[in-house]
Amino acid sequence: MFDLYNPRSVALALEMLSWGFFLGLATLFVALVFAGGKLEHWIRGLLITNGILCIVNGIGYVLANQVDPVQIFASNAICLCLFAFFNKLINSAK
């Protein structure tokens, strides 16, 4: 019942709810923060894409049709863009 690898477990249902629905909503709301230059535009677009894919992936899990590879690419691209953004922000503050 609490085994994460059992498709009918409570733990897996909670994990899919958190990774699918709540992470999707969080990234959609965080996307509203970034506006301005070209890098911020990319970050915003990737966050919106990731938020939509999280929600679609959560629904897809229920329907047994997930889109994990696209979401993994979007998540990695977000990390790289955020690294560049905060690096630029730190360097401009010096």
C-alpha positions in Angstrom: 0.0 0.0 0.0 2.9 2.4 0.8 5.3 1.0 -1.8 6.3 3.6 -4.3 6.7 1.1 -7.1 3.2 -0.4 -6.7 0.9 1.3 -9.3 -2.0 1.2 -6.9 -0.2 2.6 -3.8 -1.1 5.7 -1.9 2.5 6.9 -2.0 2.6 6.8 -5.8 -0.7 8.6 -6.1 0.6 11.4 -3.8 3.9 11.6 -5.7 2.1 11.9 -9.1 -0.2 14.5 -7.6 2.8 16.5 -6.3 5.0 16.2 -9.4 2.1 16.5 -11.8 -0.4 19.0 -10.5 1.4 21.1 -7.9 4.8 21.4 -9.6 2.9 22.3 -12.8 1.0 25.1 -11.0 4.2 26.3 -9.2 6.1 26.7 -12.4 3.2 28.4 -14.2 3.1 31.0 -11.3 6.9 31.4 -11.2 6.9 32.1 -15.0 5.0 35.3 -14.2 8.0 36.7 -12.4 10.3 36.7 -15.4 9.8 39.6 -17.9 12.3 41.8 -19.7 15.2 40.7 -21.8 15.9 37.8 -24.1 17.1 35.4 -21.4 14.1 36.2 -19.2 11.8 35.6 -22.2 13.4 32.1 -22.7 13.1 31.3 -19.0 9.4 32.4 -19.0 8.6 30.3 -22.0 10.4 27.2 -20.7 8.7 27.5 -17.3 5.3 27.8 -19.0 6.1 24.8 -21.2 7.3 22.8 -18.1 4.2 23.7 -16.1 1.9 22.6 -18.9 3.9 19.4 -19.4 3.8 18.6 -15.7 0.1 18.8 -15.7 -0.3 16.9 -18.9 2.2 14.3 -17.6 0.1 13.9 -14.4 -3.0 13.4 -16.5 -1.1 11.1 -18.8 0.0 8.9 -15.9 -3.6 8.3 -15.1 -4.3 7.5 -18.8 -1.1 5.5 -19.2 0.4 8.0 -21.8 3.2 10.1 -20.4 5.5 12.6 -22.0 8.6 12.3 -19.8 11.4 12.9 -22.3 10.1 16.3 -23.4 9.5 17.4 -19.8 13.1 16.3 -18.8 14.5 18.4 -21.6 12.4 21.4 -20.6 13.5 21.0 -16.9 17.2 20.8 -17.9 16.9 23.8 -20.2 15.2 25.8 -17.4 18.1 25.0 -15.0 20.7 26.2 -17.6 18.8 29.4 -18.3 18.3 30.1 -14.6 22.0 29.5 -14.0 22.9 32.1 -16.7 20.3 34.5 -15.4 21.5 34.4 -11.8 25.1 34.5 -12.9 24.4 37.6 -14.9 22.5 39.1 -11.9 25.4 38.4 -9.5 28.0 39.8 -11.9 26.0 43.0 -12.5 25.8 43.6 -8.8 29.6 43.6 -8.3 
